[in-house]
């Protein structure tokens, strides 16, 4: 027995070697996965100009698809006509918002400009009366120096304006392409999943269709959640603006709603604009009150409301939501921050589906192994010679009967 145990026991060298071999193989696999992820990121960066309108069109389609289906099923409109009606209605609503707030902005812009001029004059008077020892000549000298700096950097400003115009032009082109793609997605999007299922084959097509349907539902949940968060921000900040008596309260509330769809930068820009309007119109006290309200609302949204709602609607942990927004904004800017959460949610849907397949395969493999073991036992029993049940398998009983 000791010799058998000694022959079957493995040496430390073999055990350590097997462990190192396993570690090396899995390290190489993870390295290849990381290289593949870097390659995918590089391809996405190269094709970002094409992918961006596609992603935006998919998000718009999740919003506009329900009314299109209602028009098709209830009103019996053709898909193209129903899509055109809903898309034109959405554009009309946005244009109506802009046209609705434009007169108020024009009417109160003169008042705000006059308040700004008065605020600057009062600041100059305060600086002259304070203990800072600043007189009118020094203030005029600072103003002239600022003007000379602006004049000397006219070329840089002009180039910056040119870059800004180029960005605006690119944004308009992206918007047009997005609207065109949205029209085709709404009109013919229902044919994509059946085509993909048929093209990929019976087994792979079934899985791709299942993952696609779950991802589509997740995108719809993201848009509804983001709209709810933006609406809450707009209500609270707009109420504070109305209570304090800040001009352009309604337009600023509407801008807050639309700015909520652009994480981080949208809230910062609209909040700074609201504080500036309160400062030049109502003074420091109102500006500080509005600033405090905006900071509280943004902290509530960024750390509690948005992560909780998005985690609930998309089945993502709040830490994953925050980390995805951080990574997306650092890699692709504002658009990356906006698209990070739905992209991560879709990836999570695919991973959960794969995990379900792995668990099913693991459970099925165990059941198959057990079934195979049972089959081998049955085959072994059939291969043995048949004996009479009355006879004992041992020979001593037979020998005693003969005696």
Secondary structure, DSSP 4 states (H G I P E B T S, - for coil): -HHHHHHHPPPHHHHHHHHHHHHHHHHHHHHHHHHHHHHHHHHHHHTHHHHHHHHHHHHHHHHHHHHHHHHHHTS---HHHHHHHHHHHHHHHHHHHHHHHHHHHHHHHHHHHHHHHHHHHHHHHHHHHSTT---HHHHHHHHHHHHHHHHHTHHHHHHHHHHHHHHHHHHHHHHHHHHHHHHHHHHHTHHHHHHHHHHH-HHHHHHHHHHHHHHHHHHHHHHHHHHHHHHHHHHHHHHHHHHHT-TTHHHHHHHHHHHTTSTTHHHHHHHHHHHHHHHHHH-HHHHHHHHHHHHHHHHHIIIIIHHHHHHHHHT--HHHHHHHHHHHHHHHHHHHHHHHHHHHHHHHHHHHHHHHHHHHHHHHHHHHHHHHHHHHHHHHHHHSPP--TTS-SSSHHHHHHH-
